[in-house]
Amino acid sequence: MGALTGWVVGNWGSEPAYYDYGGNCYYEGDTVYYEGEPVASADEYAQQAQAIATSVPEVSPDDLEWLPLGVFALTQDGDSADVEPTVFLQLAVSKEGILAGTVQNTATDKMEEIEGMIDTESGRAAWSIVGKDSPIMESGVANLTQEEVPSLLHFADGTTQQWLLVRLEEPPESAQQ
């Protein structure tokens, strides 16, 4: 986490915020709680994620410096380990806290660009497919430094699902050439 907080400019507070959806961040009725404290209604929480994801400033990506965060396989939380993932996410972050990358669905052979932002105050990172308002995916930015990243996927119909991002190992140097 230290490399990431040193990379992105902003006020990170004293401790990184790790979001364990269903653990320290959970829904009870129509209220979302973090560390046992109510933070928002379910609708407000999803709207906050959308506001974070869509707050990307107008700037040319070529003018920015990027730190790769990794490539992740996406699985719906609770999927068995026998299910072969078909959706993969590549993420990078700029010094300004802008998220960019691609999402690829190998079952449909479709690849799309994603963009979003990091909210350094709350420690939430949220992103969506470029040009689309929904779905919005979010996680704690500190979680993006881990091997397994609990995430939420907010849909336009108001539903929210828990997903898991699993970091893929980088190929050995000899395989990259």
Summary of the structure (lengths in Angstrom):
residues: 177
radius of gyration: 15.9
end to end distance: 29.1
largest distance: 51.9
contacts: 500
relative contact order: 0.21
helix: 16%
strand: 44%
